[in-house]
Amino acid sequence: MKLCTFTHEGHTRTGIVVGETVVPTGVPGTMIDLIRDWESLKPGLEAKAAIGDGAIPLAEVKLEAPVPRPGKIFAIGLNYADHIAESGLGTPERQVWFTKAQTSVNGPYDPILIARGTMTPDYEAELVAVIGQGGKHIAAADAPAAIFGYTVGNDVTERMWQHAVPQWSLGKSFDTHAPMGPWIVTADEIGDPHDLGIRCFVNGEERQNSNTRHLVYNVWAQVEHLSVGMTLEPGDCLFTGTPGGIGAAMDPRQFLKAGDVVRTEIDSIGHIEGTMVAEG
């Protein structure tokens, strides 16, 4: 099932994407509420989707980030071999994690801001795992059951700010720098997430092209590692790593500029696309 957050006629709510339509779920609250109560809601929502109850054409709605305000957003760095190589670093012996602020979340087709006074925004295509019931001390073998679904993400990064200090979170957390969407595909439809093509294009030029089978630490290992220290909760979002091809590693370096259109796509999920816009 494809689940989205959408705005129509001034109201924002959750929906089920069926073909070229969206069927409102009728569930009060946000996507986090829907995920939390998924097991009890699922049969009724499947019935709604089957009959197209209250379907609205997709062309008439605005798709928002599927989880507009996750409780936690974590992202793993240096998790594809080709990206590690282009960064000139060794394969990390431990998983390298940083946070992205809630306020960095952006809709799948919304403009991406270049903050005043900055000049080095870059793209990072990523598969995003959305936590379901979650928990703590989740073994890798149990991790598939802890994930609700998957969406497309772009870990937009302000490189000058990222590398000015050892901690990356500030350079990763600028407003609008976590576009996600266009919907969540539930985990049962994806199955094993470790064989999905992932690509990024800038103005139609292919910059990244890889497959999630090349993750150094796979999604299950990521869930196991994070859940040692914290309780993963419904709607938490994990950016699972980016492959090689970032602008900072090109010769000459190719940072994003106003007017650039960045498209990120993942097989079996869909694509997001944002235009870079100078702030203010």
Secondary structure, DSSP 4 states (H G I P E B T S, - for coil): -EEEEEEETTEEEEEEEETTEEEE---SS-HHHHHHTHHHHHHHHHHHHHHTTT-EEGGGSEE--SSSS-S-EEEEES-BHHHHHHTT-PPPSS-EEEE--GGGEE-TTS-EEE-TT---EE--EEEEEEESS-BSS--GGGHHHHEEEEEEEE--EEHHHHHHSS--HHHH-STT-EEEEEEEEEHHHH-SSSS-EEEEEETTEEEEEEEGGGBSS-HHHHHHHHHHHS-B-TT-EEE----S--GGGSSS-----TT-EEEEEETTTEEEEEEEEE--
